[in-house]
Amino acid sequence: MKACQLGFLEVVKFLFEEAKADPSLVNVNDETCLIIAVRCKNLDLVRYLSQKVQNLVDYECSKNGLTALARAVLDNQFELADILIKEGHA
């Protein structure tokens, strides 16, 4: 989670691909890594995660009811929203 928040793409790749970390884990705010990457406005990380964890693109955070796509639109991050739609099939 911290690697997503800090935008460490290579660390995130290692955790998912080599260490086999569970991409469905959530933080105390019920946010997935993808939602965190969107909130932190990290284009490369959102692109990677939207391809890697397509089944979580539509995950709805129970704390605020937002999906990654809703968070991107709410924050006026339309380039991120476009990536989620095209690559993550949101």
C-alpha positions as CSV (number, residue, x, y, z in Angstrom):
1,M,0.0,0.0,0.0
2,K,2.8,2.4,0.9
3,A,4.6,1.7,-2.3
4,C,1.4,2.7,-4.2
5,Q,1.1,5.8,-2.1
6,L,4.7,6.8,-2.8
7,G,4.5,5.9,-6.5
8,F,7.2,3.2,-6.4
9,L,6.1,1.4,-9.6
10,E,9.1,-1.0,-9.7
11,V,8.4,-2.0,-6.0
12,V,4.7,-2.6,-6.8
13,K,5.6,-4.7,-9.8
14,F,8.0,-6.8,-7.7
15,L,5.4,-7.3,-5.0
16,F,2.7,-8.4,-7.4
17,E,4.8,-10.4,-9.9
18,E,7.6,-11.8,-7.8
19,A,6.4,-11.9,-4.2
20,K,2.9,-12.7,-5.4
21,A,1.3,-10.1,-3.1
22,D,-2.5,-10.2,-3.0
23,P,-3.8,-7.2,-5.1
24,S,-7.2,-7.4,-3.4
25,L,-5.9,-6.3,-0.1
26,V,-7.2,-3.0,1.2
27,N,-6.0,-0.5,3.7
28,V,-7.8,0.7,6.8
29,N,-9.8,3.1,4.6
30,D,-10.9,0.1,2.4
31,E,-8.9,1.4,-0.5
32,T,-7.2,-1.0,-3.0
33,C,-3.8,-0.2,-4.4
34,L,-5.5,1.0,-7.6
35,I,-7.7,3.5,-5.7
36,I,-4.6,4.8,-3.8
37,A,-2.7,5.2,-7.1
38,V,-5.7,7.2,-8.5
39,R,-5.9,9.3,-5.4
40,C,-2.2,10.0,-5.6
41,K,-2.6,10.8,-9.3
42,N,0.1,8.4,-10.5
43,L,-0.4,7.9,-14.2
44,D,2.1,5.1,-14.7
45,L,1.0,3.2,-11.6
46,V,-2.7,3.5,-12.6
47,R,-1.9,2.2,-16.1
48,Y,0.0,-0.8,-14.7
49,L,-2.5,-1.7,-12.0
50,S,-5.6,-1.3,-14.3
51,Q,-4.0,-3.9,-16.6
52,K,-2.8,-6.2,-13.8
53,V,-5.9,-6.1,-11.5
54,Q,-8.8,-5.7,-14.0
55,N,-11.2,-7.5,-11.6
56,L,-10.6,-4.7,-9.0
57,V,-11.2,-1.7,-11.3
58,D,-14.9,-1.7,-10.3
59,Y,-14.2,-2.3,-6.5
60,E,-16.3,0.1,-4.5
61,C,-14.6,1.5,-1.3
62,S,-17.0,0.9,1.6
63,K,-15.9,4.1,3.4
64,N,-16.9,6.5,0.7
65,G,-18.6,4.5,-2.0
66,L,-16.1,5.5,-4.7
67,T,-14.6,3.2,-7.3
68,A,-11.2,4.1,-8.8
69,L,-13.0,5.6,-11.8
70,A,-15.3,7.7,-9.6
71,R,-12.3,9.0,-7.6
72,A,-10.5,10.0,-10.9
73,V,-13.6,11.9,-12.2
74,L,-14.2,13.5,-8.8
75,D,-10.6,14.7,-8.7
76,N,-10.8,16.0,-12.3
77,Q,-8.2,13.5,-13.4
78,F,-9.7,12.7,-16.8
79,E,-6.5,11.1,-18.2
80,L,-6.6,8.6,-15.3
81,A,-10.3,8.0,-15.9
82,D,-9.5,7.4,-19.6
83,I,-6.9,4.8,-18.7
84,L,-9.3,3.0,-16.3
85,I,-12.0,2.9,-19.0
86,K,-9.7,1.8,-21.9
87,E,-7.2,-0.5,-20.1
88,G,-9.1,-1.6,-17.1
89,H,-12.5,-1.9,-18.8
90,A,-14.2,0.2,-16.1
